[in-house]
Amino acid sequence: MAEALPTPIAATPAALAPGRVSRRPSNIRRLLRNRQASAGGLLILLMLLAAILAPLLAPWDPLAQQLSRRLEPPGSPIYLLGSDPNGRDILSRLLFGARVSLSVGFLSMLLAGVVGVVLGLVSGYFGGSLDDLIMRLADVQLAFPVILLAITIVSVVGRNVATIVLVLGLTGWVVYARTVRSSVLSLRERDFVLAARCLGAGHHRILLRHILPNTAAPILVVATVQIATMIVLESGLSFFGLGIQPPTPTWGGMLAEGRDYLSNAWWVSTIPGLAIMLTVLGINLLGDGLRDVLDPQLKDY
């Protein structure tokens, strides 16, 4: 009598039961359950709402000066967070400065991401002399100080938002390129890529349809961290007088305006410094949460 063959898993009643779903939590639920990611997302959401609703929330014109009320401390009847050396409301400038700082951080991250991802894909996929050229270019970029590059570009183009985005984007692409390259080096030898190549798929289709989607997780994690880095760099450039031209409010510019008044008007620099710290903290917490959710080695099934 012939031995009965085992029933395939796909045909078992448990597999065919209607309405049966996997018990593995979705990425969104896992992200919401992550306390660090939830706290970081909440901080970022508050900062974004403050920036978007700045015209409605700001009690004063951020550029209006009232020299008779300069350097008023926080809690004054007119200025909730105090006033700066020019008699301008710090709360209003903080809200409008969030618009500039957050937009510069996001646009710089986007520019650096596009350049870095493209170069990383090309470097890892084709390899050879092209890979060597791109990686040596990355080494040169890492060895070139950001401040010198900023001084060079600002002196030629001038100080504006587009210039700052260009400077930060040109200094931030390396981390994307190296991260994507390391992923592509392992993905290009996987079976699904070899199968697509055997079926006649071109390099363009393989890169965009098969390799790029599988590098989305590390790119997303790097992008969240890069936004925080770009905000800090923009603040540093503004602090050294290389950022957005005054009187446009930026968090870094507000820090620079209060550095000569730390002994008798600490709030001028401390309040924008706290805004930068909380924003960067929120982005880093969210980035850690995304890493925990998207990294398959850290998933708890």
C-alpha positions as a printed Julia matrix, in Angstrom:
301×3 Matrix{Float64}:
   0.0     0.0     0.0
   1.49    3.36   -1.05
   2.28    5.8     1.67
   0.02    8.87    1.67
   1.72   12.1     0.67
   1.63   14.93    3.19
  -0.94   17.6     2.56
   0.63   20.86    1.29
   0.55   23.72    3.72
  -1.37   25.88    1.27
  -4.21   23.35    1.22
  -4.62   22.86    4.96
  -7.91   24.04    6.54
  -6.06   26.62    8.61
  -4.61   28.17    5.5
  -7.94   28.11    3.67
 -10.03   29.39    6.58
 -11.83   32.57    5.55
 -10.97   35.75    7.36
  -7.76   34.37    8.82
  -5.04   37.01    8.92
  -1.46   37.04   10.13
  -0.93   37.91   13.79
   2.2    39.82   12.97
   1.54   43.5    13.75
   1.73   45.94   10.87
   4.54   48.45   10.65
   2.22   51.33   11.5
   0.93   49.62   14.65
   4.46   48.7    15.68
   5.55   52.29   15.14
   2.68   53.62   17.23
   3.52   51.12   19.98
   7.12   52.32   20.07
   7.25   54.94   22.83
  10.32   56.7    21.5
   8.9    56.95   17.99
   5.54   58.17   19.3
   7.19   60.85   21.44
   9.39   61.92   18.54
   6.47   62.03   16.13
   4.47   64.13   18.57
   7.31   66.65   18.92
   7.71   66.89   15.14
   3.96   67.28   14.67
   3.85   70.14   17.17
   6.75   71.89   15.43
   5.12   71.47   12.02
   1.8    72.8    13.27
   3.55   75.77   14.86
   5.31   76.54   11.57
   2.19   76.13    9.42
  -0.04   78.14   11.75
   2.58   80.82   12.48
   0.51   83.69   10.99
  -2.4    82.72   13.25
  -0.4    81.95   16.39
   2.11   84.8    16.32
   0.88   87.69   18.51
   3.11   90.29   16.79
   4.81   90.98   13.5
   8.17   89.16   13.73
   9.94   92.1    12.07
   8.27   94.88   14.08
  10.68   96.71   16.4
   9.83   98.5    19.63
  13.12   99.73   21.05
  11.51  101.03   24.22
  10.72   97.41   25.15
  14.0    95.74   24.19
  15.27   92.79   26.24
  12.07   92.32   28.21
  12.16   89.0    30.11
   9.72   86.13   29.49
   6.34   86.51   31.14
   6.02   90.22   30.5
   2.48   91.52   29.87
   3.17   92.13   26.17
   5.84   89.59   25.19
   5.15   86.08   26.48
   8.68   84.78   25.77
  10.39   88.14   26.07
  11.9    90.45   23.48
  15.26   90.54   21.67
  17.87   93.36   21.54
  15.84   95.13   18.84
  12.56   94.99   20.76
  11.03   92.23   18.61
   8.76   89.54   20.01
  10.73   86.31   20.47
   7.62   84.1    20.3
   6.59   85.51   16.94
  10.12   85.21   15.57
  10.35   81.67   16.91
   7.18   80.63   15.08
   8.17   82.21   11.79
  11.74   80.98   12.21
  10.4    77.44   12.39
   9.11   77.86    8.85
  12.54   78.76    7.52
  14.55   76.25    9.56
  12.23   73.3     8.91
  11.84   74.06    5.2
  15.6    74.43    4.75
  16.16   71.17    6.61
  13.61   69.27    4.52
  14.69   70.69    1.15
  18.37   70.12    1.94
  17.64   66.54    2.94
  15.66   66.04   -0.27
  18.45   67.4    -2.48
  21.13   65.39   -0.68
  18.92   62.29   -0.85
  18.31   62.51   -4.59
  22.01   63.02   -5.38
  23.2    60.4    -2.89
  20.67   57.72   -3.82
  21.39   58.05   -7.55
  25.15   57.91   -7.04
  24.82   55.03   -4.58
  22.68   52.99   -6.98
  25.06   53.55   -9.87
  28.14   52.89   -7.76
  26.9    49.67   -6.2
  25.24   48.23   -9.29
  27.88   48.83  -11.96
  30.98   48.72   -9.73
  34.42   48.85  -11.32
  36.09   52.15  -12.12
  32.78   54.04  -11.8
  32.42   52.78   -8.24
  35.98   53.82   -7.44
  35.4    57.3    -8.88
  32.21   57.92   -6.9
  33.7    56.63   -3.64
  36.85   58.74   -4.05
  34.58   61.73   -4.71
  32.79   60.9    -1.45
  36.12   60.78    0.39
  37.03   64.21   -0.96
  33.66   65.56    0.12
  34.13   64.22    3.65
  37.57   65.82    3.83
  36.29   69.23    2.7
  35.03   71.39    5.61
  31.42   72.49    5.39
  32.25   76.04    6.48
  34.79   76.55    3.67
  32.32   75.25    1.1
  29.63   77.53    2.52
  31.92   80.58    2.43
  32.88   79.83   -1.18
  29.33   79.4    -2.45
  27.83   82.23   -0.39
  30.51   84.67   -1.54
  29.71   83.86   -5.18
  25.93   83.42   -5.12
  24.83   85.4    -2.06
  22.9    84.57    1.1
  19.41   83.23    0.45
  17.37   80.09    1.06
  18.34   78.51   -2.27
  22.05   78.98   -1.54
  21.81   77.44    1.91
  19.85   74.47    0.53
  22.49   74.02   -2.17
  25.36   74.14    0.35
  23.74   71.67    2.73
  22.62   69.38   -0.08
  26.14   69.21   -1.51
  27.54   68.28    1.9
  24.95   65.67    2.87
  24.81   63.28   -0.1
  27.71   61.07    1.02
  25.84   59.22    3.78
  23.03   58.34    1.34
  25.48   57.17   -1.33
  27.4    54.89    1.01
  24.27   53.46    2.62
  22.59   52.7    -0.71
  25.81   51.33   -2.21
  26.24   48.82    0.61
  22.66   47.61    0.13
  22.98   47.38   -3.66
  26.18   45.33   -3.43
  24.23   42.54   -1.74
  20.98   42.99   -3.69
  22.51   42.8    -7.17
  23.47   39.15   -6.63
  20.09   38.07   -5.28
  17.99   35.55   -7.17
  15.2    37.97   -8.13
  17.7    40.36   -9.72
  19.41   37.52  -11.61
  16.0    36.28  -12.77
  15.04   39.72  -14.04
  18.34   39.95  -15.87
  17.81   36.54  -17.48
  14.34   37.63  -18.63
  15.92   40.52  -20.53
  15.23   43.41  -18.15
  17.49   46.38  -18.71
  19.64   48.11  -16.13
  17.16   50.96  -15.78
  14.25   48.62  -15.02
  16.26   46.48  -12.61
  17.46   49.51  -10.66
  14.06   51.21  -10.41
  11.72   48.21  -10.13
  13.75   45.66   -8.2
  16.68   47.23   -6.33
  15.48   50.71   -5.33
  12.3    49.51   -3.52
  14.44   47.14   -1.44
  16.65   50.02   -0.29
  13.71   52.18    0.81
  13.96   51.22    4.49
  17.56   52.36    5.1
  17.0    55.44    2.95
  14.0    56.45    5.06
  15.94   56.02    8.3
  18.89   58.04    6.97
  16.53   60.76    5.74
  14.99   61.3     9.17
  18.41   61.66   10.77
  19.6    63.92    7.94
  16.76   66.4     8.51
  18.01   66.9    12.05
  21.58   67.27   10.79
  20.54   69.85    8.2
  18.65   71.91   10.79
  21.7    71.97   13.04
  24.0    72.9    10.13
  21.67   75.69    9.0
  21.6    77.03   12.54
  25.39   76.87   12.69
  25.76   78.74    9.39
  23.32   81.4    10.56
  25.2    81.67   13.86
  28.43   82.42   11.96
  26.68   84.93    9.69
  26.61   82.64    6.64
  22.94   81.69    6.79
  19.71   83.42    5.79
  20.17   87.18    5.6
  18.6    89.21    8.45
  16.03   90.36    9.37
  14.38   87.1     8.21
  13.92   85.1    11.43
  15.73   81.79   11.71
  16.56   79.81   14.82
  20.28   80.02   14.15
  20.08   83.74   13.54
  18.23   84.22   16.81
  20.99   82.3    18.58
  23.59   84.61   17.07
  21.65   87.74   18.05
  21.66   86.77   21.72
  25.25   85.63   22.15
  26.33   89.06   23.43
  23.5    89.16   25.99
  23.84   85.79   27.71
  24.75   87.35   31.05
  21.74   89.66   31.33
  19.24   88.34   28.71
  19.66   84.57   28.61
  16.28   84.0    26.96
  17.29   85.55   23.64
  19.54   82.57   22.8
  18.18   79.93   25.15
  14.64   79.8    23.75
  15.62   79.23   20.08
  18.29   76.81   21.31
  15.62   74.79   23.1
  13.48   74.8    19.94
  16.4    73.39   17.94
  17.12   70.79   20.63
  13.5    69.59   20.84
  13.15   69.38   17.06
  16.37   67.43   16.62
  15.45   65.18   19.55
  12.04   64.43   18.05
  13.51   63.61   14.64
  16.16   61.34   16.14
  13.6    59.5    18.26
  11.4    58.97   15.2
  14.4    57.78   13.21
  15.27   55.22   15.89
  11.67   54.0    15.88
  11.66   53.65   12.09
  14.87   51.65   12.26
  13.36   49.29   14.83
  10.24   48.81   12.7
  11.84   48.49    9.27
  14.89   46.41   10.2
  13.83   42.75    9.68
  16.42   41.56   12.21
  14.74   43.6    14.96
  11.13   42.61   14.21
   9.36   40.56   16.85
   6.98   38.16   15.14
